[in-house]
Amino acid sequence: KKYRKYIEERKDVNALTEEDRLLLELNKISNLTGKLTVLHFMGNFNENINFIAPQIEMLRAASESVRRSTKLKGVLEVVLAFGNYVNSAKRGPAYGFKLQSLDSLSDLKTADKKSTLINYIADTIKSRLSELMDFDKDLKHIDRAATISLENLVGDVAELERGMEAVRKENCSRTEGVLHDFLVASEERLRNLQVRLHEARSQFRETAEYFGECSRTSDPTTFFSYFVRFVKAFKTAEKENEELRRLEEVAAMKAFTADTIKRKRLVSELQQIMKGLHLDSNNYDNIYPGIQEAVINDLKNRSRLVQEMKLLQQDEVYNGALEDILLGLRSEPYRRADAVRRSQRRRIDSNRLSRTLEELEL
């Protein structure tokens, strides 16, 4: 308004600054706002197309991969079987389940809280249906598709169509010029984009309906997020199962090693006894059947009795008793309270073994 008033008053234009003279000339253009909007649309058209087209393609590819994956169907069948087993006491068998139920597989835990239902499912599939373990490789672009809003995608394409319509109106059916050249180069690209969007939306709705979801209200963000979270939970459960198996193997190896050392110690003591009785320790199994087991049991009982025996009487335990024992070691070797001479111990072992042999003969 100020510029128009300045012109109406016929003031000297040269007295204005360069910026004011530019704005004064722009003010003479009719429908300036519309023309600037068209120029902005034309300048950003390629960038918008390149941003929207990959999202449409990812939505289409993700829908197709989820729909056609036979391995995913196999995994979901296993999940359904476990669900029917867990809920068998409450209701009859189900023929399907909502995808949101996949999130609850990690919530159902065992009594010791160390494992979940998804851990057991992953372990069962690995042991019995190992060909399904890499089902996630069939699900292409689901991570990216889970970030796509179909509503926003449709809105963006509709915005491009409105911008293109503004260019058509500004061109006024002219057959040459910048606007005409832009329409010739860009209208076909926009139509192809609209066709691909329609196909991707239809394919997604068919896929959502195939998995029991509402085709009208389902959105890629919600739909594909179910599968993303399930794959992540499944892979986590697989790693946890592998770690648990590794720990069990280590524990079993330690137990086996401890048992082996214990057996070797018992056999060594047995051989010492056999030598004391002037028997051939290499053939003691052939001398008398069952002698090894009898002697080993005798050694176990003797070890238990020694462990239960109190080496010090109650009145012998007093403040400073340990220091007196350590000081006494300087004058004479330490001897256990239950210790006997070697010859006497040998006679005791011989008599005990003889009684054992007599019992076995009976």
C-alpha positions in Angstrom: 0.0 0.0 0.0 2.8 2.4 0.8 4.5 1.7 -2.5 1.2 2.3 -4.4 0.7 5.5 -2.5 4.3 6.6 -3.3 3.6 6.1 -7.0 0.3 7.9 -6.9 2.0 10.9 -5.3 4.5 10.8 -8.2 7.5 11.1 -6.0 11.0 10.6 -7.3 11.7 6.9 -7.6 15.5 7.5 -7.9 15.4 8.7 -4.3 14.6 5.2 -3.1 17.2 2.7 -2.2 18.0 -0.2 -4.5 16.0 -2.7 -2.3 12.9 -0.3 -2.2 13.0 0.1 -6.0 13.0 -3.7 -6.4 10.0 -4.1 -4.1 8.3 -1.3 -6.0 8.7 -3.1 -9.3 7.5 -6.4 -7.8 4.4 -4.6 -6.4 3.4 -3.9 -10.0 3.1 -7.6 -10.8 -0.5 -8.9 -10.5 -1.1 -12.0 -8.4 2.4 -11.9 -7.0 1.7 -14.3 -4.1 0.4 -17.0 -6.5 3.3 -16.6 -8.8 5.8 -16.9 -6.0 4.0 -20.1 -4.8 4.3 -21.6 -8.2 8.0 -20.8 -8.4 8.6 -22.4 -5.0 6.7 -25.5 -6.1 8.6 -25.8 -9.3 12.0 -25.4 -7.5 11.2 -28.1 -4.9 9.3 -30.5 -7.2 12.2 -32.9 -8.0 13.3 -33.0 -4.3 9.7 -33.9 -3.2 9.4 -36.6 -5.9 12.7 -38.1 -4.8 11.6 -38.1 -1.2 8.2 -39.6 -1.7 8.9 -42.3 -4.4 11.3 -44.4 -2.2 8.8 -44.5 0.6 6.1 -45.8 -1.8 8.5 -48.5 -3.1 9.4 -49.6 0.5 5.8 -49.8 1.5 5.0 -52.0 -1.6 8.1 -54.2 -1.1 7.5 -54.7 2.7 3.9 -55.6 2.1 4.8 -58.1 -0.6 7.6 -59.7 1.5 5.4 -60.2 4.6 2.5 -61.6 2.6 4.6 -64.1 0.6 7.0 -65.3 3.3 6.4 -69.0 3.9 8.9 -69.1 6.7 7.1 -66.3 8.6 3.8 -68.3 8.2 5.6 -71.4 9.7 6.8 -69.4 12.7 3.4 -67.9 13.3 1.9 -71.4 13.1 4.3 -72.5 15.9 3.2 -69.4 18.0 -0.4 -70.3 17.4 0.2 -73.9 18.6 1.9 -72.7 21.8 -0.9 -70.1 22.4 -3.5 -72.8 22.1 -1.6 -75.1 24.5 -1.1 -72.3 27.1 -4.8 -71.3 26.9 -6.3 -74.8 26.5 -7.6 -74.7 30.0 -9.5 -71.4 29.5 -11.0 -71.9 26.1 -11.0 -74.0 23.0 -8.5 -73.9 20.2 -8.1 -70.7 18.2 -7.7 -70.5 14.5 -5.6 -67.3 14.6 -4.5 -64.4 16.7 -4.1 -60.6 16.5 -0.6 -59.4 15.7 -0.5 -57.4 18.9 -0.4 -60.8 20.8 3.2 -61.1 19.5 4.3 -58.5 22.0 3.0 -60.6 24.9 5.3 -63.5 24.2 8.1 -61.8 26.1 5.9 -61.1 29.1 4.9 -64.7 29.9 7.8 -65.9 32.1 8.7 -69.2 33.8 8.4 -69.7 37.5 12.1 -68.8 38.1 11.8 -65.7 35.9 14.8 -66.7 33.9 13.1 -67.6 30.6 10.0 -66.5 28.6 7.7 -68.1 26.2 9.6 -66.5 23.2 12.7 -68.3 24.5 11.0 -71.6 24.5 9.5 -71.0 21.0 12.9 -70.0 19.6 14.5 -73.1 21.2 11.8 -75.4 19.8 12.1 -73.9 16.3 15.9 -74.3 16.4 15.7 -77.9 17.5 12.8 -79.1 15.4 12.2 -76.6 12.6 15.7 -75.2 12.1 14.9 -74.2 8.5 12.7 -71.4 9.9 15.4 -69.7 12.0 16.3 -67.2 9.3 12.7 -66.1 8.6 13.7 -62.5 9.2 15.7 -62.5 5.9 12.4 -62.8 4.0 11.0 -59.6 5.6 12.5 -56.9 3.5 12.3 -53.1 4.3 10.0 -53.7 7.3 12.2 -51.4 9.5 11.8 -48.5 7.0 8.2 -49.3 6.3 7.5 -49.1 10.1 8.4 -45.4 9.9 6.0 -44.6 7.1 2.7 -42.9 7.7 0.2 -43.8 4.9 -1.9 -40.8 5.8 1.1 -38.4 5.4 2.2 -40.1 2.2 -1.3 -39.6 0.6 -1.3 -36.0 1.8 2.1 -35.3 0.3 1.1 -36.6 -3.1 -2.1 -34.6 -2.9 -0.1 -31.5 -2.2 2.0 -32.1 -5.3 -1.2 -32.4 -7.3 -2.5 -29.1 -6.0 0.9 -27.4 -6.8 0.8 -28.9 -10.3 -2.8 -27.6 -10.8 -1.6 -24.1 -9.8 1.1 -24.3 -12.5 -1.5 -25.2 -15.1 -3.7 -22.2 -14.1 -0.7 -19.9 -14.3 0.4 -21.3 -17.6 -3.1 -20.5 -19.1 -2.8 -23.2 -21.8 0.3 -21.5 -23.4 2.3 -23.8 -25.6 5.7 -22.4 -24.8 7.7 -20.8 -22.0 9.1 -22.0 -18.7 5.8 -23.1 -17.2 4.9 -25.1 -20.4 8.3 -26.8 -20.4 7.9 -27.7 -16.7 4.5 -29.2 -17.3 5.7 -31.3 -20.1 8.6 -32.7 -18.1 6.8 -33.1 -14.7 3.1 -34.0 -15.2 3.9 -37.6 -16.4 6.2 -38.1 -13.4 3.5 -37.0 -11.0 0.9 -39.3 -12.7 3.3 -42.3 -12.4 3.8 -41.5 -8.7 0.1 -41.4 -8.1 -0.4 -44.8 -9.8 2.4 -46.4 -7.7 0.9 -44.9 -4.5 -2.5 -46.4 -5.4 -1.0 -49.8 -6.0 1.1 -49.7 -2.8 -1.9 -48.6 -0.7 -4.0 -51.4 -2.1 -1.3 -54.0 -1.6 -0.8 -52.9 2.0 -4.5 -53.0 2.8 -4.7 -56.5 1.3 -1.7 -57.6 3.4 -3.2 -56.1 6.6 -6.5 -57.8 5.9 -4.7 -61.1 5.2 -3.2 -61.0 8.8 -6.5 -60.3 10.3 -6.1 -56.5 10.7 -8.6 -53.9 9.7 -7.7 -52.7 6.2 -9.2 -49.2 6.7 -7.7 -48.3 10.0 -4.4 -50.1 9.8 -1.3 -47.9 9.3 2.2 -49.1 8.2 3.7 -47.6 11.3 1.6 -49.8 13.6 1.4 -52.9 11.3 5.1 -53.4 10.5 6.2 -52.4 14.0 4.6 -55.7 15.2 7.0 -57.7 13.0 10.0 -55.5 13.8 9.5 -56.0 17.6 8.9 -59.7 17.1 12.0 -60.3 15.0 14.1 -58.3 17.6 12.6 -60.3 20.5 13.1 -63.6 18.6 16.8 -62.9 17.9 17.4 -61.7 21.5 15.8 -65.0 22.7 18.0 -67.0 20.4 21.1 -65.3 21.8 19.9 -65.9 25.4 19.3 -69.6 24.6 22.8 -69.9 23.1 24.3 -68.3 26.2 22.3 -70.6 28.5 23.4 -73.7 26.6 27.0 -72.5 26.9 26.7 -72.0 30.6 25.1 -75.4 31.0 28.0 -77.0 29.0 30.5 -75.3 31.2 28.7 -76.4 34.4 28.5 -80.0 33.1 32.2 -80.0 32.2 33.1 -78.7 35.7 30.9 -81.4 37.3 32.4 -84.1 35.1 35.9 -82.9 35.9 35.2 -82.8 39.6 33.7 -86.3 39.5 36.6 -87.6 37.5 39.1 -86.2 40.0 37.1 -87.7 42.9 37.0 -91.1 41.2 40.8 -91.0 40.5 41.4 -90.2 44.1 39.2 -93.1 45.3 40.9 -95.5 42.9 44.3 -94.3 44.1 43.4 -94.9 47.7 42.0 -98.3 46.7 45.3 -99.2 45.0 47.3 -98.2 48.1 45.1 -100.5 50.2 45.6 -103.4 47.7 49.3 -102.9 47.8 49.3 -103.0 51.5 47.5 -106.3 51.3 50.0 -107.6 48.8 47.5 -107.9 46.0 48.1 -107.1 42.3 46.6 -103.6 41.9 46.4 -104.0 38.1 44.1 -107.1 38.3 42.1 -106.4 41.5 38.9 -106.4 39.5 39.5 -110.0 38.5 40.4 -111.2 41.9 37.0 -111.0 43.3 33.9 -109.5 41.7 32.5 -106.6 43.6 35.6 -105.9 45.6 36.1 -102.5 44.1 32.6 -101.3 44.9 32.8 -102.6 48.4 36.2 -101.0 49.2 35.1 -97.7 47.6 31.9 -97.6 49.7 34.1 -98.3 52.7 36.3 -95.4 51.9 33.3 -93.1 51.5 31.9 -94.2 54.9 35.3 -93.7 56.5 35.6 -90.2 55.0 32.2 -89.3 56.2 33.0 -90.5 59.7 36.3 -88.5 59.8 34.4 -85.4 58.7 31.8 -85.8 61.4 34.4 -86.5 64.1 35.4 -83.6 66.5 39.1 -83.5 66.7 39.0 -81.2 69.7 36.8 -81.6 72.7 34.7 -78.6 73.7 36.7 -77.9 76.8 39.9 -77.9 74.7 38.7 -75.0 72.6 39.7 -71.7 74.3 40.9 -68.3 73.4 44.4 -68.6 72.0 44.2 -72.4 71.3 45.2 -71.9 67.6 48.3 -69.9 68.6 49.4 -72.6 71.1 49.0 -75.3 68.3 51.2 -73.2 65.9 53.8 -72.7 68.6 53.9 -76.4 69.4 54.8 -77.2 65.8 58.3 -75.8 66.5 59.0 -78.6 69.0 57.2 -81.6 67.5 55.3 -82.5 64.3 51.6 -82.0 64.3 49.5 -85.2 64.7 45.8 -85.3 64.3 43.7 -86.2 67.3 42.3 -89.2 65.4 45.7 -90.3 64.0 47.0 -93.9 64.6 50.2 -95.6 63.8 50.7 -96.8 60.2 51.0 -100.4 61.2 47.9 -100.2 63.3 45.9 -98.5 60.5 47.0 -101.3 58.1 45.7 -103.9 60.4 42.4 -102.1 60.7 42.1 -101.8 56.9 43.0 -105.5 56.5 40.4 -106.6 59.1 37.7 -104.4 57.5 38.4 -105.7 54.0 38.3 -109.3 55.3 34.9 -108.7 56.8 33.7 -107.2 53.5 34.9 -110.2 51.5 33.2 -112.6 53.9 29.9 -110.6 53.5 30.2 -110.8 49.7 30.8 -114.6 49.9 27.7 -115.0 51.9 
